[in-house]
Amino acid sequence: MEWSKWDKRFMELAHTIGEWSSCYQQNRKIGAVIVRNKRILTTGYNGAPAGIVSCLDKGECMRRKLNIPSGTQHELCFAIHAEQNAIIQAAKLGLSIEGATLYCTHQPCVICAKMIVNAGISRVIYGEGYPDAFALEIFKEAGVELHKYEEE
């Protein structure tokens, strides 16, 4: 696939936003940007809900402490995923994200995939993979375009 300069810019922005993450695990700096017509609608990064002490501030990761494998038991984590935060911000601001593209540093999990589908996002471009084959099935059945971004 040939990537536009806009795809490159929005993926770079997703990585920058991921750096704001309050996740204790350094390799889990996830960022998301929701865009329509080359305009940024919302952004999100993974971190604790407003008013909740983050794992970074606590100095430990609950998932690591409990030895929970990546891609499982999403509910056992203080953080909200980047994609979820971006969708929630759209709702808070009263913005429709139907027909938008979501740029994300990592492939969305199945929970995020379901939210993306119901929010009407039509295209997802992600950087790194994620161990969640069921999310891929959801995207395929719902007709959401899913592309792995690889710089040329």
Beta strands, then each sheet from edge to edge (+ up, - down):
strand 1: 31-36
strand 2: 39-45
strand 3: 101-106
strand 4: 123-128
strand 5: 145-148
sheet 1: 2+ 1- 3+ 4+ 5+
end
